[in-house]
């Protein structure tokens, strides 16, 4: 019980006062919030830019057939009104159902009749404030999808959308306006701001002007807050980075399509943030074109780098920002390109022949909202010859169960656990109590070697007050990971999770070999530790759990060096 209250205290102490204030407001004055959400609305009209919206689609259709959808690797039916809030489905699955993402998915132009039926059903079967569809995050994503769909080429030539749909869109915007997520902040509040901006730009009248001002006020405050100087989003999840970059591209597109002066005046700022953010995402993308798995990250939830670059090309975006991430390797002939995103805390090392290492020397996220953070400080991922070799375990689910906790834990990542504990106290699905603090990052070259070094204090909360220091030493055809534990401990392990197509075999506890899919071999050698192999799982997508192998090195001294050599 004492531990539970301590963990809660160490979580609350990082919150902003306004988060606590808004949470109390929504909890204690719930009836007032509901009255604001459903207050009488004057009839609204729409602005005259129907048919102007055009954007590339990155999502595949989630519709299996007329009454069946697939989200997160799971299928479900939509045959009656109760199915919108089916008890047999997880909340996240139902959220996806209510987003109406299929309106803007690939090939949507050929499904107009189906989509009209879907929208009509949502309006008829989801009365105000009833069910998952009226929660602020689902409202935010659906409002944007509806505006894009109703402004797209399918409606070109129409004088107006059906009155009931337009009235519903206004009602949804009003409900969102009354429930803006100031108690959560971060990407949720950003989504609220984007949705209110879209609704206010699409509709016309006093209420629409109010929503537009509210949305732009959120964006004006949150864009400089959430996007760091290196272009990285402050939650430090490549998946959410891609999501918010698509949001920025949508906002730039909206400014051009609508012609509204308030949006056009902000477009240069949005363009700069998008350009720098794309450079950061490119840095955190493996040679296979997909993101690295740091914090909450999975394939298929957000657009990939190619999708975003396609959108940026449509918007005539000028590339910017990569130069600020580059690190000069002075007087060296090493075949490496090093990029250091210092404000966000990541280093990327591009190796010879399609290799890349992504190194996590970052804090867990913004102190007041680390909901998507994992206990992965000083973890890394490695690709060789264009193939992923070492991977963090990924994310297959949200929620609060044991599997969610395990996937967020240190042992699911390529770093060191001490006494079986997590480096940051992740708990309850989206909470972090005491968290690891990263030390200074050092990048240096000597002879024919590049070294990147850092540390964290996440284990200083333990009785022996252990500090973890890690250095990555790169030479041509070789990577050595030097782990040093400052302070005494009884048990520590370094883990190296192998990609599902990589096999690992040990000759003895200090030597072994990793075999890549094309038959190439990576020699393994260990000093200061004994290795064994554990069966574990990789989670590249929500709803997926794929068996893989993990090399576990039990440290036998305070210093351990794990070497990988390839030819």
C-alpha positions as CSV (number, residue, x, y, z in Angstrom):
1,X,0.0,0.0,0.0
2,X,2.8,2.4,0.9
3,X,4.5,1.6,-2.4
4,X,1.3,2.3,-4.3
5,X,0.9,5.8,-2.7
6,X,4.5,6.6,-3.2
7,X,4.2,5.7,-6.9
8,X,1.1,7.9,-7.2
9,X,2.8,10.8,-5.5
10,X,5.9,10.6,-7.7
11,X,3.5,10.6,-10.7
12,X,1.4,13.6,-9.6
13,X,4.3,15.8,-8.6
14,X,5.2,16.3,-12.3
15,X,1.8,17.4,-13.4
16,X,1.1,21.0,-14.3
17,X,-1.3,22.8,-12.0
18,X,-3.7,23.4,-14.8
19,X,-3.9,19.6,-15.5
20,X,-5.0,19.1,-12.0
21,X,-7.4,22.0,-12.2
22,X,-9.0,20.9,-15.4
23,X,-9.3,17.3,-14.2
24,X,-11.1,18.5,-11.1
25,X,-13.3,20.8,-13.2
26,X,-14.4,18.0,-15.5
27,X,-15.0,15.6,-12.6
28,X,-16.8,17.9,-10.2
29,X,-18.7,20.0,-12.7
30,X,-19.6,17.3,-15.1
31,X,-23.2,18.4,-15.4
32,X,-22.1,21.9,-16.4
33,X,-19.8,20.5,-19.0
34,X,-22.6,18.4,-20.5
35,X,-24.9,21.4,-20.6
36,X,-22.3,23.4,-22.5
37,X,-21.8,20.4,-24.9
38,X,-25.5,20.2,-25.8
39,X,-26.5,23.9,-25.5
40,X,-28.9,25.1,-28.2
41,X,-27.2,25.9,-31.5
42,X,-28.3,28.3,-34.2
43,X,-28.5,26.7,-37.7
44,X,-25.1,26.8,-39.4
45,X,-24.0,27.1,-43.0
46,X,-20.8,26.0,-44.6
47,X,-18.1,28.0,-46.3
48,X,-17.8,27.9,-50.1
49,X,-14.8,25.6,-50.7
50,X,-16.6,22.3,-51.4
51,X,-14.5,20.1,-53.7
52,X,-11.3,22.0,-52.9
53,X,-9.7,19.4,-50.6
54,X,-7.2,17.1,-52.1
55,X,-4.6,15.0,-50.2
56,X,-2.8,11.7,-50.6
57,X,-4.2,8.8,-48.6
58,X,-1.9,6.6,-46.6
59,X,-4.3,4.3,-44.8
60,X,-5.6,1.1,-46.3
61,X,-9.4,0.5,-46.0
62,X,-10.5,-0.9,-42.7
63,X,-13.8,-2.0,-44.2
64,X,-13.9,-5.7,-44.8
65,X,-17.5,-5.7,-46.1
66,X,-20.6,-3.4,-45.6
67,X,-21.2,-4.4,-42.0
68,X,-17.7,-5.6,-40.9
69,X,-14.5,-3.7,-40.1
70,X,-11.0,-4.7,-39.0
71,X,-8.9,-2.6,-36.6
72,X,-5.8,-3.6,-34.6
73,X,-5.7,-7.0,-36.2
74,X,-9.3,-7.8,-35.0
75,X,-12.5,-8.0,-37.0
76,X,-15.9,-6.9,-35.7
77,X,-19.4,-6.3,-37.0
78,X,-21.5,-3.2,-37.2
79,X,-25.0,-4.6,-37.8
80,X,-27.0,-2.7,-35.2
81,X,-26.8,0.5,-33.2
82,X,-25.5,-1.3,-30.1
83,X,-22.4,-2.4,-32.0
84,X,-21.0,1.2,-31.9
85,X,-20.3,0.5,-28.2
86,X,-20.1,-3.3,-28.1
87,X,-19.2,-4.7,-24.7
88,X,-17.2,-7.5,-26.4
89,X,-14.7,-5.0,-28.0
90,X,-11.9,-3.1,-26.4
91,X,-12.2,0.6,-26.0
92,X,-9.4,1.3,-28.5
93,X,-11.1,-0.9,-31.1
94,X,-14.3,1.0,-30.6
95,X,-12.4,4.3,-30.8
96,X,-11.2,3.2,-34.2
97,X,-14.7,2.4,-35.3
98,X,-15.9,5.9,-34.4
99,X,-13.0,7.7,-36.1
100,X,-14.6,6.9,-39.5
101,X,-11.1,6.7,-41.0
102,X,-12.3,4.8,-44.0
103,X,-13.8,8.1,-45.3
104,X,-10.2,9.2,-46.1
105,X,-8.5,5.8,-46.8
106,X,-7.1,4.6,-50.1
107,X,-9.7,4.1,-52.7
108,X,-12.4,6.1,-50.8
109,X,-13.6,7.8,-53.9
110,X,-15.0,4.5,-55.1
111,X,-17.0,3.9,-51.9
112,X,-19.1,7.1,-51.8
113,X,-22.5,5.3,-51.4
114,X,-21.1,3.1,-48.6
115,X,-19.6,6.1,-46.9
116,X,-22.9,8.1,-47.1
117,X,-24.7,5.1,-45.5
118,X,-21.9,4.9,-42.8
119,X,-22.1,8.6,-41.9
120,X,-25.9,8.6,-41.9
121,X,-25.8,5.6,-39.5
122,X,-23.4,7.3,-37.2
123,X,-25.5,10.4,-37.0
124,X,-28.7,8.5,-36.4
125,X,-27.3,5.9,-34.0
126,X,-25.1,8.0,-31.8
127,X,-27.1,10.7,-29.9
128,X,-25.2,13.5,-28.3
129,X,-22.8,12.5,-25.4
130,X,-23.8,8.8,-25.6
131,X,-21.0,6.4,-25.9
132,X,-17.3,6.3,-27.0
133,X,-18.0,8.5,-30.1
134,X,-18.6,11.6,-28.0
135,X,-15.3,11.5,-26.1
136,X,-13.0,14.4,-27.0
137,X,-10.3,12.3,-28.8
138,X,-12.7,10.4,-30.9
139,X,-14.6,13.6,-31.7
140,X,-11.3,15.2,-32.8
141,X,-10.3,12.5,-35.3
142,X,-13.8,12.1,-36.7
143,X,-14.4,15.8,-37.2
144,X,-11.3,16.1,-39.3
145,X,-12.3,13.1,-41.4
146,X,-15.8,14.4,-41.9
147,X,-14.5,17.8,-43.0
148,X,-12.0,16.4,-45.4
149,X,-14.5,14.0,-46.9
150,X,-17.3,16.6,-47.2
151,X,-14.8,19.0,-48.8
152,X,-13.3,16.5,-51.2
153,X,-13.9,15.9,-54.9
154,X,-16.7,13.5,-54.3
155,X,-18.9,16.5,-53.3
156,X,-17.8,18.8,-56.0
157,X,-20.8,20.4,-57.7
158,X,-23.0,19.9,-54.7
159,X,-24.4,23.1,-53.2
160,X,-24.5,21.8,-49.6
161,X,-24.2,18.7,-47.6
162,X,-27.4,17.3,-46.0
163,X,-28.7,19.5,-43.3
164,X,-28.7,16.8,-40.7
165,X,-25.0,16.0,-41.3
166,X,-24.1,19.7,-41.1
167,X,-26.0,20.1,-37.9
168,X,-24.4,17.0,-36.4
169,X,-20.9,18.3,-37.4
170,X,-21.7,21.5,-35.5
171,X,-23.0,19.6,-32.5
172,X,-19.8,17.5,-32.4
173,X,-17.7,20.6,-32.6
174,X,-19.6,22.2,-29.7
175,X,-19.2,19.0,-27.7
176,X,-15.5,19.0,-28.3
177,X,-15.2,22.7,-27.5
178,X,-16.7,21.9,-24.0
179,X,-14.3,19.0,-23.4
180,X,-10.9,20.2,-24.6
181,X,-8.3,18.0,-23.0
182,X,-6.3,20.5,-21.0
183,X,-6.1,17.8,-18.3
184,X,-4.2,15.6,-20.6
185,X,-2.3,18.0,-22.9
186,X,0.3,16.7,-25.4
187,X,-1.0,15.0,-28.6
188,X,-4.6,14.9,-27.4
189,X,-4.8,18.6,-27.0
190,X,-3.1,19.1,-30.4
191,X,-5.8,16.8,-31.9
192,X,-8.5,19.0,-30.3
193,X,-7.0,22.1,-31.7
194,X,-6.7,20.7,-35.2
195,X,-10.3,19.5,-35.1
196,X,-11.7,22.8,-33.9
197,X,-9.7,24.6,-36.6
198,X,-11.1,22.2,-39.3
199,X,-14.7,22.6,-38.0
200,X,-14.4,26.4,-37.8
201,X,-12.9,26.6,-41.3
202,X,-15.6,24.4,-42.8
203,X,-18.7,25.9,-41.1
204,X,-19.8,29.5,-41.1
205,X,-21.4,31.7,-38.3
206,X,-20.6,33.0,-34.9
207,X,-20.2,29.5,-33.3
208,X,-17.8,28.5,-36.1
209,X,-15.7,31.6,-35.6
210,X,-15.5,30.8,-31.9
211,X,-14.3,27.2,-32.7
212,X,-11.8,28.5,-35.2
213,X,-10.3,30.9,-32.6
214,X,-10.2,28.2,-30.0
215,X,-8.5,25.7,-32.3
216,X,-5.9,28.2,-33.5
217,X,-5.2,29.4,-29.9
218,X,-4.4,25.8,-29.0
219,X,-2.2,25.3,-32.0
220,X,-0.4,28.6,-31.5
221,X,0.5,27.5,-28.0
222,X,1.1,23.8,-28.6
223,X,3.2,23.8,-31.8
224,X,6.2,25.6,-30.2
225,X,5.6,23.6,-27.0
226,X,5.4,20.2,-28.5
227,X,7.9,20.4,-31.3
228,X,11.5,20.7,-30.1
229,X,14.2,22.7,-31.7
230,X,15.6,19.6,-33.5
231,X,12.1,18.9,-35.0
232,X,11.3,16.0,-32.8
233,X,7.9,15.8,-31.0
234,X,8.4,16.0,-27.3
235,X,6.7,12.7,-26.5
236,X,9.6,11.1,-28.4
237,X,7.6,8.4,-30.1
238,X,8.4,8.1,-33.9
239,X,4.9,6.8,-34.4
240,X,3.3,9.9,-32.9
241,X,5.9,12.0,-34.6
242,X,4.5,10.8,-37.9
243,X,0.9,11.3,-36.8
244,X,1.5,14.9,-35.8
245,X,3.5,15.7,-39.0
246,X,0.5,14.5,-41.0
247,X,-1.6,16.8,-38.9
248,X,0.7,19.7,-39.7
249,X,0.5,18.9,-43.4
250,X,-3.3,18.8,-43.2
251,X,-3.3,22.2,-41.6
252,X,-1.1,23.7,-44.3
253,X,-3.4,22.1,-46.9
254,X,-6.4,23.5,-45.1
255,X,-4.9,27.0,-45.2
256,X,-4.5,26.7,-49.0
257,X,-7.9,25.1,-49.7
258,X,-10.0,27.4,-47.5
259,X,-8.1,30.6,-48.2
260,X,-8.9,31.9,-44.7
261,X,-6.4,34.7,-43.8
262,X,-6.1,33.5,-40.2
263,X,-4.8,30.1,-41.5
264,X,-2.6,31.5,-44.3
265,X,-0.9,33.8,-41.8
266,X,0.2,30.8,-39.8
267,X,1.1,28.5,-42.7
268,X,4.8,29.6,-42.8
269,X,5.3,28.6,-39.2
270,X,3.5,25.3,-39.8
271,X,5.7,24.7,-42.9
272,X,8.9,25.2,-40.9
273,X,7.8,22.8,-38.1
274,X,6.8,20.2,-40.8
275,X,10.2,20.5,-42.6
276,X,12.2,20.1,-39.4
277,X,10.0,17.3,-38.2
278,X,10.5,15.4,-41.4
279,X,14.2,15.6,-41.0
280,X,13.9,14.2,-37.5
281,X,11.7,11.3,-38.7
282,X,14.1,10.5,-41.5
283,X,16.9,10.2,-38.9
284,X,14.7,7.8,-36.8
285,X,13.8,5.6,-39.8
286,X,15.6,2.4,-40.6
287,X,16.9,1.5,-44.1
288,X,13.7,-0.6,-44.6
289,X,11.8,2.7,-44.6
290,X,9.9,2.2,-41.3
291,X,10.3,3.8,-37.9
292,X,12.4,2.6,-35.0
293,X,10.6,1.3,-32.0
294,X,11.2,3.8,-29.2
295,X,8.4,4.4,-26.6
296,X,5.0,3.6,-28.0
297,X,5.6,2.7,-31.6
298,X,4.2,0.2,-34.1
299,X,3.7,-0.1,-37.9
300,X,0.4,0.8,-39.5
301,X,-0.9,3.3,-37.0
302,X,0.7,6.4,-38.6
303,X,2.0,7.2,-42.1
304,X,5.5,6.2,-42.9
305,X,8.3,8.5,-44.1
306,X,7.5,7.9,-47.8
307,X,3.8,8.8,-47.3
308,X,4.8,12.0,-45.5
309,X,7.3,13.0,-48.2
310,X,4.6,12.5,-50.8
311,X,2.3,14.8,-49.0
312,X,5.1,17.3,-48.5
313,X,5.8,17.3,-52.2
314,X,2.2,18.1,-52.9
315,X,2.5,21.0,-50.6
316,X,5.7,22.2,-52.3
317,X,7.6,21.9,-49.0
318,X,11.2,23.0,-49.0
319,X,13.5,20.6,-47.2
320,X,15.0,22.0,-44.0
321,X,16.6,20.9,-40.8
322,X,18.8,17.9,-41.6
323,X,21.9,20.1,-41.4
324,X,21.2,21.0,-37.8
325,X,21.3,17.3,-36.9
326,X,24.6,16.4,-38.5
327,X,27.7,16.0,-36.4
328,X,31.1,16.6,-37.9
329,X,33.6,13.8,-37.4
330,X,36.7,15.9,-37.4
331,X,39.8,14.6,-39.1
332,X,38.4,11.2,-39.6
333,X,38.0,8.9,-42.5
334,X,35.4,6.7,-40.8
335,X,32.6,5.7,-43.2
336,X,29.9,6.9,-40.9
337,X,27.3,9.7,-40.9
338,X,26.3,10.8,-37.4
339,X,23.2,12.8,-36.5
340,X,22.5,14.0,-33.0
341,X,19.0,15.3,-32.2
342,X,20.3,17.0,-29.0
343,X,17.0,18.5,-27.7
344,X,15.1,15.2,-28.0
345,X,18.1,13.0,-27.1
346,X,18.6,10.6,-30.0
347,X,21.7,9.8,-32.1
348,X,21.6,8.0,-35.4
349,X,24.8,6.5,-36.9
350,X,24.6,5.5,-40.6
351,X,27.0,2.7,-41.2
352,X,28.5,1.2,-44.3
353,X,26.5,-0.9,-46.7
354,X,23.0,0.0,-45.6
355,X,23.6,-0.2,-41.9
356,X,22.1,2.1,-39.2
357,X,22.1,2.4,-35.5
358,X,19.5,4.4,-33.5
359,X,20.6,5.2,-30.0
360,X,18.3,6.4,-27.2
361,X,19.9,8.8,-24.8
362,X,16.6,10.7,-24.2
363,X,14.5,11.6,-21.3
364,X,11.2,9.6,-21.1
365,X,9.2,12.5,-22.5
366,X,7.6,15.7,-21.2
367,X,7.6,15.5,-17.4
368,X,3.9,16.4,-17.2
369,X,2.7,13.8,-19.9
370,X,4.9,10.7,-20.3
371,X,1.9,8.6,-21.2
372,X,3.5,7.0,-24.2
373,X,6.9,6.5,-22.6
374,X,8.7,3.2,-22.2
375,X,11.5,2.4,-19.7
376,X,13.9,2.3,-22.6
377,X,16.7,4.7,-21.7
378,X,20.0,3.8,-23.3
379,X,18.4,1.2,-25.6
380,X,19.2,1.0,-29.3
381,X,18.3,-0.6,-32.5
382,X,20.6,-1.9,-35.3
383,X,20.2,-2.6,-39.0
384,X,22.9,-4.2,-41.1
385,X,22.9,-4.6,-44.9
386,X,19.4,-3.0,-45.0
387,X,18.0,-5.6,-42.6
388,X,16.9,-5.1,-39.0
389,X,19.1,-7.1,-36.7
390,X,18.5,-5.8,-33.1
391,X,15.0,-4.5,-32.3
392,X,13.1,-3.1,-29.3
393,X,10.0,-5.1,-28.7
394,X,7.4,-2.7,-30.0
395,X,3.8,-2.1,-29.0
396,X,0.8,-4.4,-29.6
397,X,-1.8,-3.0,-27.3
398,X,-2.8,-0.3,-24.9
399,X,-4.7,-0.8,-21.6
400,X,-3.5,-1.5,-18.1
401,X,-2.9,-5.3,-18.1
402,X,0.3,-7.2,-17.4
403,X,1.3,-7.5,-21.1
404,X,1.1,-3.7,-21.6
405,X,3.2,-3.3,-18.5
406,X,5.8,-5.8,-19.8
407,X,6.0,-4.2,-23.2
408,X,6.8,-0.8,-21.6
409,X,9.4,-2.4,-19.3
410,X,13.1,-2.2,-19.6
411,X,13.5,-5.9,-20.2
412,X,11.6,-5.5,-23.5
413,X,14.3,-3.2,-24.8
414,X,18.0,-3.4,-25.8
415,X,19.4,-2.1,-22.6
416,X,20.3,-3.1,-19.0
417,X,18.0,-4.1,-16.2
418,X,19.3,-3.9,-12.6
419,X,17.8,-6.2,-9.9
420,X,15.0,-7.0,-12.3
421,X,13.6,-3.5,-12.0
422,X,12.6,-1.0,-14.7
423,X,14.8,2.1,-15.2
424,X,11.7,4.3,-15.0
425,X,8.7,3.3,-13.0
426,X,6.1,2.7,-15.7
427,X,2.7,1.7,-14.4
428,X,-1.1,1.7,-15.1
429,X,-0.8,1.7,-18.9
430,X,0.1,5.3,-19.3
431,X,1.7,6.5,-16.1
432,X,5.3,7.0,-15.0
433,X,6.4,7.7,-11.5
434,X,10.2,8.1,-10.8
435,X,11.9,8.3,-14.1
436,X,15.5,7.9,-15.5
437,X,17.3,11.1,-16.1
438,X,19.9,11.1,-18.9
439,X,23.4,12.4,-18.4
440,X,25.4,14.4,-21.0
441,X,25.9,12.8,-24.4
442,X,29.5,12.6,-25.6
443,X,30.4,12.0,-29.3
444,X,34.1,11.6,-30.1
445,X,36.5,9.9,-32.5
446,X,39.8,8.4,-31.9
447,X,42.0,6.6,-34.4
448,X,39.5,4.7,-36.5
449,X,36.7,4.6,-33.9
450,X,33.6,6.6,-33.2
451,X,32.2,6.6,-29.7
452,X,28.8,7.7,-28.4
453,X,28.4,7.7,-24.7
454,X,25.8,8.5,-22.1
455,X,24.3,7.5,-18.8
456,X,21.2,7.6,-16.7
457,X,20.3,7.6,-13.0
458,X,17.1,5.5,-13.1
459,X,18.5,2.9,-10.7
460,X,19.7,5.4,-8.1
461,X,16.3,4.9,-6.4
462,X,17.4,1.3,-5.5
463,X,19.3,0.7,-2.2
464,X,22.7,0.4,-4.0
465,X,22.1,3.7,-6.0
466,X,23.4,2.3,-9.3
467,X,24.3,4.5,-12.2
468,X,24.2,3.0,-15.7
469,X,26.8,4.2,-18.1
470,X,26.8,3.0,-21.7
471,X,29.2,3.7,-24.6
472,X,28.7,2.5,-28.2
473,X,32.1,2.1,-30.1
474,X,31.8,1.9,-33.8
475,X,34.5,0.8,-36.2
476,X,34.2,-0.4,-39.7
477,X,32.5,-3.8,-39.5
478,X,32.2,-3.7,-35.7
479,X,30.1,-2.4,-32.8
480,X,31.1,-2.8,-29.2
481,X,28.6,-1.9,-26.4
482,X,30.4,-1.1,-23.2
483,X,28.1,-1.1,-20.1
484,X,29.4,0.1,-16.8
485,X,27.4,0.0,-13.6
486,X,28.6,2.5,-11.0
487,X,27.6,1.1,-7.6
488,X,27.1,-2.4,-6.2
489,X,24.2,-4.7,-7.3
490,X,23.5,-8.3,-7.0
491,X,22.1,-8.9,-10.5
492,X,22.1,-7.1,-13.8
493,X,21.4,-8.2,-17.3
494,X,21.9,-6.6,-20.8
495,X,19.4,-7.7,-23.4
496,X,19.7,-7.7,-27.1
497,X,16.4,-8.6,-28.9
498,X,16.9,-10.1,-32.3
499,X,14.6,-9.4,-35.3
500,X,12.3,-12.3,-36.1
501,X,14.3,-13.2,-39.2
502,X,17.6,-13.3,-37.4
503,X,18.8,-16.5,-35.6
504,X,21.2,-16.5,-32.7
505,X,23.4,-19.4,-31.5
506,X,25.9,-19.6,-28.7
507,X,29.2,-21.6,-28.9
508,X,29.7,-20.9,-25.2
509,X,28.6,-18.2,-22.7
510,X,31.0,-15.7,-24.3
511,X,30.8,-16.4,-28.0
512,X,28.2,-16.9,-30.6
513,X,26.9,-15.9,-34.0
514,X,23.8,-14.1,-35.4
515,X,22.7,-15.3,-38.8
516,X,20.9,-12.8,-41.0
517,X,18.2,-13.9,-43.5
518,X,20.6,-13.7,-46.5
519,X,23.1,-16.0,-44.7
520,X,25.5,-13.4,-43.6
521,X,26.9,-13.9,-40.1
522,X,27.6,-11.5,-37.2
523,X,30.1,-12.7,-34.7
524,X,29.3,-12.2,-31.0
525,X,31.9,-11.9,-28.2
526,X,31.3,-11.0,-24.6
527,X,33.7,-9.8,-21.8
528,X,32.4,-9.5,-18.3
529,X,29.2,-11.4,-18.7
530,X,27.6,-14.8,-19.4
531,X,25.1,-15.1,-22.2
532,X,22.1,-17.3,-22.7
533,X,19.1,-17.1,-25.2
534,X,15.5,-16.5,-24.1
535,X,12.4,-16.9,-26.2
536,X,10.4,-13.7,-26.3
537,X,8.1,-11.8,-28.7
538,X,8.2,-8.9,-31.1
539,X,5.2,-6.6,-31.6
540,X,5.5,-4.7,-34.9
541,X,1.8,-3.9,-35.1
542,X,-1.1,-3.6,-32.8
543,X,-2.7,-7.0,-32.3
544,X,0.5,-8.9,-33.3
545,X,2.8,-11.0,-31.1
546,X,5.6,-12.8,-33.1
547,X,8.1,-15.2,-31.5
548,X,11.7,-14.0,-31.6
549,X,15.0,-14.7,-29.7
550,X,16.7,-12.5,-27.1
551,X,20.3,-12.6,-26.2
552,X,20.5,-12.1,-22.4
553,X,23.9,-11.2,-21.0
554,X,24.2,-11.6,-17.2
555,X,26.9,-9.2,-16.0
556,X,29.6,-10.9,-14.0
557,X,31.4,-7.7,-13.1
558,X,30.6,-4.0,-13.0
559,X,31.8,-3.6,-16.6
560,X,30.7,-5.7,-19.6
561,X,31.5,-5.4,-23.3
562,X,29.3,-7.0,-25.9
563,X,30.8,-7.0,-29.4
564,X,29.2,-7.6,-32.8
565,X,31.5,-8.0,-35.8
566,X,30.4,-8.4,-39.4
567,X,32.2,-8.6,-42.7
